[in-house]
Amino acid sequence: MKAQQNNSRSLWMIVLAVFVGLNSCTIEEQVDLNAPSVDGIEANATISELNNLVAGILHGQRNDLDIYLDDHAIIGRDFYRFSSADPRFTADIPGAGSAVLDNNTFYITRPWAAGYQVIRNAWVLRHAVANTSAPINDEQKRGYLGFAKTMQALQMLWLSNLTYDNPDGCIRVDVEDPDNLGPLVSYDEALDFIAALLDEAYDDLNNAGNSFLFPLSTGFASFNTPATFGQFNRALRARVAAYQQDWNEVLNSLAVSFLNPSGSLTLGAYVAFSTASGDRPNSMYISLPNLPSNARVAVNSWVADAEPGDLRLNKVAPRSEPAVSGQFSSNYDVALWSSLDDDIAIIRNEELILLSAEAKIHLGDLSGAIADLNIIRVAAGLAPYSGPSDPESLINEMLKQRRYSLFGEGHRWVDMRRYNRLDQIQTDNPDEDVWRYFPIPASEG
């Protein structure tokens, strides 16, 4: 295994941008007479300014989400990103040849910056809600706070998935004051903080009345009230509990989430995209098939390892000729998204059913786990599970179903890592690496 580069350079500079509405601005000493200052918003925001902050948070979560998903998919060998403009997609990230991960390169610095921008924006919203003299009641304030804290927890969870148990630390969780940042904490400490923040947000949402004072994006169409957004919050809490191996909490959280064993597997919360004027299209979608040098292409083994008749193979499309980049090649384009207007999943009912199966395996409810797994198998056009019913065999089956159900959604690398199976991720060439974590960005000092 090659050593990962981890140089330390400038001081932490990530959270200097705040989104107001759909535009970003840098916090500087001069005052913009045509727009409210961040200090002014935090001190006494209007309802319109509070709602602009909500819109900015929702907008900000789209920034560099494509890089985050590419990072996960390439290391987890879901798909490759072929780009003639940047060979690091087929060098550093899959560890080809002598390449290593760099701590001052786009694949870590950009998703890291994007995540902390959203977290900072949510802190501005939290401060503004606490200080506003606008005519809003306590329930309405709790709605803003439950939303802001849930979105902060989501971003921290995504960031911790990148840096994991890096010996230099995982993420910073104490970032309320950008001039006095807390230390990098360990992965376990990060998960504990995220879990507590989700619980705090859930309490806010339970005391937020029947409706929000602000609109949400179309990606949250099923979760646009305090009660339903609380179900989304509990779904995230179940995911965190699985990472913590707290299997009772997984089931407890799922019980009050939007889990529906008989419902649509695509029901869930999404990051919304649009080609409408002034909006942002989905950059994971590449419009033309069979492109030779700008493509997302499935790892061939993902297709080869599938059971015959698996309907989830429609997530890829056969190419008329193989795509080749360096030492990598593929016969399949990624077809997860069908247009620039398609949304990207944050968490779906399909994942919740698989989390239920996973928790039941670990708690000894093997028949219950098989029932959950069969929901997924039958929906994929497969026969019910007929293999051994011991825990190890069922874990293998659960991980296989997650591999195909959650393809390209940022899970395979995390799943194999948390089960200590990174060495089981199949690579195409003997000189590749499956990295355990990304380096902490150089700007973290």
Backbone torsions as a table, in degrees:
resi	resn	phi	psi	omega
1	MET	NA	127.3	-179.1
2	LYS	-74.7	147.9	177.5
3	ALA	-73.0	140.8	178.3
4	GLN	-88.3	136.7	-179.8
5	GLN	-72.0	137.3	-176.8
6	ASN	-147.8	64.4	179.3
7	ASN	-75.6	151.9	177.9
8	SER	-114.2	128.8	-175.8
9	ARG	-126.8	-112.3	-170.9
10	SER	-78.0	169.3	177.9
11	LEU	-68.2	164.1	-176.9
12	TRP	-63.8	121.9	-175.2
13	MET	-127.9	16.1	-167.1
14	ILE	-70.8	-43.9	-166.9
15	VAL	-94.5	46.3	178.4
16	LEU	-96.6	0.6	-179.5
17	ALA	-115.1	136.0	178.7
18	VAL	-126.0	130.1	177.4
19	PHE	-88.2	128.9	171.2
20	VAL	-118.8	116.3	-170.5
21	GLY	65.5	-127.7	-177.9
22	LEU	-107.9	15.4	-178.7
23	ASN	-121.4	149.7	179.1
24	SER	-108.2	151.5	176.2
25	CYS	-145.6	150.8	179.9
26	THR	-91.1	136.3	178.2
27	ILE	-73.0	114.9	179.6
28	GLU	-131.2	172.7	-174.5
29	GLU	-75.1	-31.9	-178.4
30	GLN	-71.1	156.2	-177.3
31	VAL	-103.5	131.1	175.5
32	ASP	-88.2	111.4	-176.8
33	LEU	-71.7	-13.4	-178.4
34	ASN	-98.3	-0.8	-179.4
35	ALA	-147.9	149.6	-179.4
36	PRO	-68.6	143.6	176.6
37	SER	-77.6	161.1	176.7
38	VAL	-61.2	-44.4	178.8
39	ASP	-59.6	-40.2	179.8
40	GLY	-65.1	-40.5	178.4
41	ILE	-65.7	-44.6	179.9
42	GLU	-63.9	-30.8	-175.5
43	ALA	-80.1	-37.4	-176.1
44	ASN	-165.5	76.6	-176.2
45	ALA	-81.1	148.6	169.3
46	THR	-82.0	167.8	176.7
47	ILE	-61.2	-39.6	178.5
48	SER	-60.9	-41.5	179.4
49	GLU	-68.3	-37.9	175.5
50	LEU	-61.4	-43.0	-178.9
51	ASN	-70.5	-31.1	173.4
52	ASN	-64.0	-36.8	177.2
53	LEU	-65.1	-40.6	175.2
54	VAL	-59.0	-46.9	179.3
55	ALA	-61.4	-38.7	179.2
56	GLY	-65.3	-37.5	177.1
57	ILE	-63.8	-45.6	179.5
58	LEU	-64.7	-38.4	176.2
59	HIS	-66.1	-43.7	-174.6
60	GLY	-65.1	-29.0	-179.0
61	GLN	-67.7	-11.5	177.9
62	ARG	-84.3	-18.3	-175.0
63	ASN	-64.7	121.2	175.8
64	ASP	58.0	23.4	172.9
65	LEU	-63.3	-30.6	177.6
66	ASP	-62.5	-39.4	179.0
67	ILE	-67.3	-41.6	177.6
68	TYR	-57.9	-47.4	-178.9
69	LEU	-68.9	-37.6	175.6
70	ASP	-61.7	-43.5	177.8
71	ASP	-53.1	-50.7	-177.4
72	HIS	-66.0	-45.3	-174.9
73	ALA	-66.4	-38.3	-177.8
74	ILE	-71.3	-47.4	179.8
75	ILE	-67.5	-39.2	178.1
76	GLY	-78.6	-2.6	179.0
77	ARG	56.4	44.6	164.5
78	ASP	-80.4	-55.6	177.9
79	PHE	-147.5	166.2	174.8
80	TYR	-106.3	154.7	172.3
81	ARG	-112.0	110.6	177.1
82	PHE	-95.6	123.7	-178.9
83	SER	-144.7	117.1	177.6
84	SER	-67.8	-21.1	-178.7
85	ALA	-79.3	-21.4	-178.1
86	ASP	-147.7	99.8	-178.1
87	PRO	-70.7	-7.5	-178.8
88	ARG	-66.7	-19.8	175.0
89	PHE	-63.6	-30.5	-179.6
90	THR	-113.9	19.5	176.1
91	ALA	-126.6	-77.1	-174.6
92	ASP	-61.6	-51.2	-169.8
93	ILE	-66.2	-43.0	174.5
94	PRO	-87.1	4.8	177.2
95	GLY	62.7	41.1	-177.7
96	ALA	-74.6	137.1	178.3
97	GLY	59.3	-127.3	-179.4
98	SER	-95.4	5.4	-176.7
99	ALA	-66.8	144.5	175.3
100	VAL	-131.7	167.2	177.0
101	LEU	-77.1	134.5	-178.7
102	ASP	-102.6	145.2	-177.5
103	ASN	-90.4	5.4	-179.6
104	ASN	-133.1	42.7	-175.2
105	THR	-129.7	154.7	-169.9
106	PHE	-51.8	-34.1	-171.1
107	TYR	-69.4	-13.8	171.5
108	ILE	-118.1	-39.1	-175.1
109	THR	-67.7	-36.2	-175.3
110	ARG	-75.7	-48.5	175.7
111	PRO	-64.6	-31.3	177.6
112	TRP	-64.4	-48.2	179.3
113	ALA	-62.6	-42.7	-179.2
114	ALA	-62.5	-42.7	-179.9
115	GLY	-63.1	-44.3	-178.5
116	TYR	-74.6	-23.2	171.3
117	GLN	-63.0	-45.1	178.7
118	VAL	-63.3	-43.4	179.7
119	ILE	-61.5	-42.1	178.4
120	ARG	-65.1	-43.3	178.8
121	ASN	-59.6	-39.1	178.9
122	ALA	-67.7	-32.6	174.4
123	TRP	-66.7	-39.2	175.7
124	VAL	-59.1	-43.4	178.6
125	LEU	-62.7	-43.7	-179.9
126	ARG	-62.2	-44.0	177.8
127	HIS	-63.9	-42.8	-178.0
128	ALA	-63.5	-40.3	178.5
129	VAL	-64.4	-40.1	-179.2
130	ALA	-66.4	-29.8	-171.6
131	ASN	-106.0	-9.1	-172.1
132	THR	-67.5	147.8	171.3
133	SER	-107.3	12.6	177.7
134	ALA	-64.3	154.2	-176.3
135	PRO	-76.2	72.3	175.4
136	ILE	-126.0	143.4	-176.9
137	ASN	-89.8	177.0	-175.6
138	ASP	-62.8	-38.9	178.6
139	GLU	-60.9	-43.5	-179.8
140	GLN	-65.4	-38.6	175.2
141	LYS	-62.2	-41.4	179.8
142	ARG	-64.4	-30.2	175.7
143	GLY	-63.8	-46.7	176.4
144	TYR	-59.5	-44.9	-176.0
145	LEU	-67.5	-40.3	178.2
146	GLY	-63.2	-39.4	176.1
147	PHE	-64.4	-50.8	-174.8
148	ALA	-61.1	-44.3	-177.6
149	LYS	-68.7	-37.7	177.8
150	THR	-63.8	-42.1	-179.7
151	MET	-69.2	-34.9	173.8
152	GLN	-62.7	-44.1	-179.7
153	ALA	-62.0	-41.0	178.9
154	LEU	-61.1	-46.2	-179.6
155	GLN	-64.0	-41.6	178.6
156	MET	-64.2	-36.3	177.9
157	LEU	-65.1	-44.5	177.9
158	TRP	-61.2	-44.0	-178.8
159	LEU	-65.3	-41.2	-179.1
160	SER	-66.4	-26.3	175.6
161	ASN	-66.0	-26.3	179.8
162	LEU	-79.5	-47.8	-172.2
163	THR	-96.9	-17.1	167.4
164	TYR	44.2	-124.6	-175.5
165	ASP	-99.3	35.5	173.4
166	ASN	-49.5	130.7	-177.9
167	PRO	-62.3	-18.5	176.5
168	ASP	-81.7	-5.5	-177.5
169	GLY	118.8	168.2	-175.9
170	CYS	-102.8	-71.5	179.7
171	ILE	-142.7	168.4	168.8
172	ARG	-94.9	131.5	177.2
173	VAL	-107.8	-24.1	178.0
174	ASP	-92.7	87.9	-175.9
175	VAL	-130.8	22.4	-179.6
176	GLU	-61.1	-42.1	179.4
177	ASP	-105.6	108.3	-177.0
178	PRO	-65.1	-15.1	177.4
179	ASP	-90.1	-8.6	-179.2
180	ASN	-141.9	72.3	-175.7
181	LEU	-78.2	143.9	174.6
182	GLY	-75.3	174.1	-176.7
183	PRO	-76.3	163.9	167.1
184	LEU	-66.1	132.3	179.6
185	VAL	-108.2	167.4	179.5
186	SER	-72.6	167.9	178.7
187	TYR	-60.9	-45.5	-179.8
188	ASP	-63.0	-40.6	177.4
189	GLU	-65.2	-37.7	178.0
190	ALA	-62.4	-45.9	179.6
191	LEU	-62.7	-40.8	177.9
192	ASP	-60.1	-43.1	179.9
193	PHE	-65.0	-45.5	-178.8
194	ILE	-61.6	-43.5	179.2
195	ALA	-61.3	-44.8	-180.0
196	ALA	-65.4	-37.6	179.6
197	LEU	-66.7	-40.2	176.1
198	LEU	-63.9	-39.7	178.5
199	ASP	-65.5	-41.0	177.5
200	GLU	-62.8	-42.7	178.4
201	ALA	-64.0	-39.2	-179.8
202	TYR	-63.7	-39.1	175.9
203	ASP	-62.7	-42.1	175.9
204	ASP	-59.1	-46.6	-176.8
205	LEU	-64.7	-34.2	178.2
206	ASN	-70.0	-13.8	-179.9
207	ASN	-119.6	28.0	-174.1
208	ALA	-108.0	13.6	178.6
209	GLY	76.9	-159.9	-173.0
210	ASN	-96.6	-13.0	-176.7
211	SER	-150.9	155.3	173.5
212	PHE	-83.2	154.5	174.1
213	LEU	-86.9	-0.9	-175.1
214	PHE	-130.4	151.4	175.5
215	PRO	-85.4	154.5	173.6
216	LEU	-112.3	168.3	179.7
217	SER	-72.4	168.1	178.6
218	THR	-63.4	-20.9	177.5
219	GLY	-66.6	-17.7	177.8
220	PHE	-111.6	29.8	-177.0
221	ALA	-58.1	-31.3	179.9
222	SER	-90.9	2.0	-174.0
223	PHE	-139.2	45.5	-172.8
224	ASN	-105.5	19.9	170.7
225	THR	-126.5	161.6	177.9
226	PRO	-55.7	-39.7	-178.4
227	ALA	-66.8	-46.5	-177.8
228	THR	-75.5	-34.1	174.8
229	PHE	-65.1	-30.8	173.9
230	GLY	-62.8	-34.0	175.7
231	GLN	-65.6	-39.5	174.3
232	PHE	-62.0	-43.9	177.5
233	ASN	-56.9	-44.9	-179.0
234	ARG	-69.4	-30.0	174.7
235	ALA	-63.6	-45.2	175.8
236	LEU	-62.0	-38.3	179.6
237	ARG	-62.5	-37.0	177.5
238	ALA	-64.9	-40.1	178.0
239	ARG	-62.6	-45.0	179.1
240	VAL	-61.9	-43.2	-179.9
241	ALA	-61.0	-36.3	176.6
242	ALA	-64.4	-41.6	176.6
243	TYR	-62.7	-31.3	178.7
244	GLN	-84.9	-4.2	-175.7
245	GLN	59.9	33.5	176.1
246	ASP	-99.3	83.3	-167.3
247	TRP	-71.9	-32.5	175.2
248	ASN	-64.1	-39.9	178.6
249	GLU	-67.0	-33.7	175.3
250	VAL	-55.4	-50.6	-177.3
251	LEU	-69.5	-37.8	178.4
252	ASN	-61.9	-43.7	179.9
253	SER	-69.5	-40.0	178.6
254	LEU	-62.1	-32.0	-177.3
255	ALA	-63.5	-24.7	179.3
256	VAL	-116.4	17.1	175.8
257	SER	-94.5	-163.8	177.5
258	PHE	-95.4	17.9	176.1
259	LEU	-52.9	129.7	178.3
260	ASN	-145.1	98.2	-177.1
261	PRO	-58.0	-25.6	-179.9
262	SER	-103.8	5.3	-177.0
263	GLY	-93.0	179.9	179.2
264	SER	-64.6	135.9	179.0
265	LEU	-71.6	-19.2	-178.7
266	THR	-89.8	-6.8	176.5
267	LEU	-58.5	128.7	-179.9
268	GLY	172.1	-172.3	177.7
269	ALA	-101.1	141.4	-173.5
270	TYR	-134.7	154.2	166.7
271	VAL	-84.9	121.1	-172.1
272	ALA	-88.2	140.5	176.9
273	PHE	-131.0	159.9	-178.8
274	SER	-162.3	149.8	173.8
275	THR	-94.1	8.2	178.1
276	ALA	-62.6	153.8	-178.8
277	SER	-55.7	129.8	179.3
278	GLY	82.7	-4.2	-179.6
279	ASP	-100.4	-171.1	-176.2
280	ARG	-125.6	129.4	177.8
281	PRO	-79.8	165.0	179.2
282	ASN	-77.4	109.8	-176.6
283	SER	-81.4	-3.1	172.1
284	MET	-77.2	-21.1	-179.2
285	TYR	-84.3	127.0	173.6
286	ILE	-113.6	117.9	-163.0
287	SER	-68.7	-41.3	-172.6
288	LEU	-94.5	130.8	174.9
289	PRO	-75.4	161.1	173.2
290	ASN	64.8	22.7	177.0
291	LEU	-66.7	138.1	-175.6
292	PRO	-81.2	-28.7	-169.7
293	SER	-131.4	-2.6	177.1
294	ASN	-136.1	89.7	-170.6
295	ALA	-153.7	154.6	164.2
296	ARG	-108.9	121.0	-172.6
297	VAL	-128.2	136.4	-178.0
298	ALA	-68.9	144.8	172.5
299	VAL	-66.2	130.0	-173.4
300	ASN	-56.6	-33.7	-178.3
301	SER	-65.6	-24.6	177.9
302	TRP	-62.1	-38.3	177.1
303	VAL	-76.6	-43.5	-176.3
304	ALA	-63.5	-32.8	-176.3
305	ASP	-83.8	-7.8	-176.4
306	ALA	-73.6	151.5	173.9
307	GLU	-72.1	143.9	178.3
308	PRO	-56.8	135.7	177.3
309	GLY	86.5	3.8	-179.2
310	ASP	-69.0	116.9	-177.0
311	LEU	-67.4	-17.8	-179.2
312	ARG	-72.1	-8.6	174.4
313	LEU	-67.2	-9.1	175.3
314	ASN	-73.2	-0.9	175.1
315	LYS	-77.1	-7.5	174.6
316	VAL	-129.4	161.2	179.9
317	ALA	-130.5	129.8	178.5
318	PRO	-59.4	138.6	177.6
319	ARG	-89.4	154.2	177.1
320	SER	-72.3	-26.4	172.9
321	GLU	-150.8	152.5	-175.2
322	PRO	-61.4	146.2	170.1
323	ALA	-90.9	138.7	-176.9
324	VAL	-133.5	133.8	173.9
325	SER	-145.3	111.9	-176.5
326	GLY	60.6	-125.5	-178.4
327	GLN	-93.2	8.6	-177.1
328	PHE	-109.8	147.9	176.0
329	SER	-149.0	159.5	179.5
330	SER	-153.4	148.6	177.1
331	ASN	-102.0	6.0	-171.3
332	TYR	-139.0	129.0	169.8
333	ASP	-80.9	146.7	172.1
334	VAL	-73.2	130.1	-177.8
335	ALA	-125.5	30.6	-179.8
336	LEU	-64.7	-34.5	-177.4
337	TRP	-116.9	136.1	-174.2
338	SER	-103.8	-6.6	178.8
339	SER	-161.5	169.1	177.7
340	LEU	-70.4	-11.8	179.2
341	ASP	-94.1	-3.2	-178.2
342	ASP	-69.8	143.8	177.8
343	ASP	-88.3	163.6	179.5
344	ILE	-114.1	130.2	-174.3
345	ALA	-68.6	136.8	167.9
346	ILE	-92.3	-51.7	176.6
347	ILE	-158.1	138.3	-174.1
348	ARG	-127.9	163.5	178.0
349	ASN	-57.1	-34.2	179.7
350	GLU	-60.7	-42.2	177.0
351	GLU	-65.6	-38.4	-178.2
352	LEU	-64.0	-39.8	177.7
353	ILE	-63.5	-39.9	178.6
354	LEU	-70.2	-34.0	173.8
355	LEU	-64.6	-38.7	176.2
356	SER	-61.1	-44.9	178.1
357	ALA	-61.6	-43.6	-178.5
358	GLU	-61.4	-46.3	-179.5
359	ALA	-63.7	-41.4	-178.9
360	LYS	-65.1	-36.3	175.9
361	ILE	-58.3	-49.0	-175.9
362	HIS	-70.7	-23.2	179.0
363	LEU	-94.8	2.6	174.8
364	GLY	88.7	3.0	176.9
365	ASP	-88.8	74.3	-172.3
366	LEU	-70.9	-36.9	178.6
367	SER	-66.8	-37.9	176.1
368	GLY	-64.6	-38.8	178.3
369	ALA	-64.4	-42.7	179.3
370	ILE	-63.3	-38.6	178.0
371	ALA	-61.6	-42.0	177.6
372	ASP	-65.0	-45.1	179.8
373	LEU	-61.6	-34.6	-179.6
374	ASN	-70.5	-27.8	173.6
375	ILE	-59.1	-43.7	-179.2
376	ILE	-70.2	-44.7	-177.8
377	ARG	-63.1	-47.0	-177.6
378	VAL	-64.5	-39.7	177.9
379	ALA	-63.4	-27.2	179.0
380	ALA	-88.1	6.1	178.2
381	GLY	82.3	17.0	-178.4
382	LEU	-104.2	159.1	175.6
383	ALA	-71.5	155.5	176.2
384	PRO	-56.3	154.7	-177.6
385	TYR	-62.1	133.0	-178.5
386	SER	-129.9	13.5	-178.5
387	GLY	-85.0	-172.7	178.4
388	PRO	-59.1	149.3	-175.7
389	SER	-107.9	20.2	174.9
390	ASP	-78.5	157.9	-175.7
391	PRO	-56.2	-42.7	-177.2
392	GLU	-63.6	-41.9	178.5
393	SER	-65.2	-37.4	-179.7
394	LEU	-72.4	-33.1	173.7
395	ILE	-63.2	-42.6	177.0
396	ASN	-58.9	-44.4	-179.8
397	GLU	-66.1	-41.6	179.5
398	MET	-62.3	-44.5	179.5
399	LEU	-65.6	-34.5	177.5
400	LYS	-66.4	-43.6	179.9
401	GLN	-66.5	-36.7	175.4
402	ARG	-64.2	-36.9	-180.0
403	ARG	-58.4	-40.9	-175.6
404	TYR	-90.7	-36.3	-179.9
405	SER	-70.6	-34.8	-173.2
406	LEU	-110.5	22.9	179.6
407	PHE	-51.6	128.0	174.3
408	GLY	75.2	5.0	-177.1
409	GLU	-102.0	8.4	174.3
410	GLY	90.6	36.2	-174.8
411	HIS	-123.9	-33.1	-169.7
412	ARG	-58.4	-47.4	-179.8
413	TRP	-61.3	-44.8	-179.8
414	VAL	-63.1	-44.2	-178.2
415	ASP	-62.2	-47.3	-177.5
416	MET	-69.0	-31.2	178.6
417	ARG	-70.8	-43.2	-176.7
418	ARG	-73.4	-15.3	173.2
419	TYR	-103.5	15.5	177.9
420	ASN	54.4	43.3	-177.4
421	ARG	-122.8	24.9	179.6
422	LEU	-58.8	-30.0	179.9
423	ASP	-72.4	-7.7	177.6
424	GLN	-94.3	-5.7	175.7
425	ILE	-72.6	120.9	-175.1
426	GLN	-74.8	128.4	175.7
427	THR	-107.7	159.4	-176.3
428	ASP	-87.9	-20.2	-175.5
429	ASN	-137.6	148.4	-175.1
430	PRO	-68.2	-17.8	-176.6
431	ASP	-99.6	18.3	176.9
432	GLU	-89.0	162.6	175.1
433	ASP	-126.4	147.9	170.7
434	VAL	-109.4	99.2	-173.0
435	TRP	-67.2	149.6	178.0
436	ARG	-86.3	-32.8	-178.1
437	TYR	-160.3	162.2	173.2
438	PHE	-88.4	153.3	174.9
439	PRO	-69.8	153.2	172.6
440	ILE	-65.4	134.2	-179.1
441	PRO	-55.2	144.6	-178.3
442	ALA	-57.0	-34.0	-177.5
443	SER	-66.5	-9.8	178.5
444	GLU	-76.8	-11.1	178.7
445	GLY	66.8	NA	NA
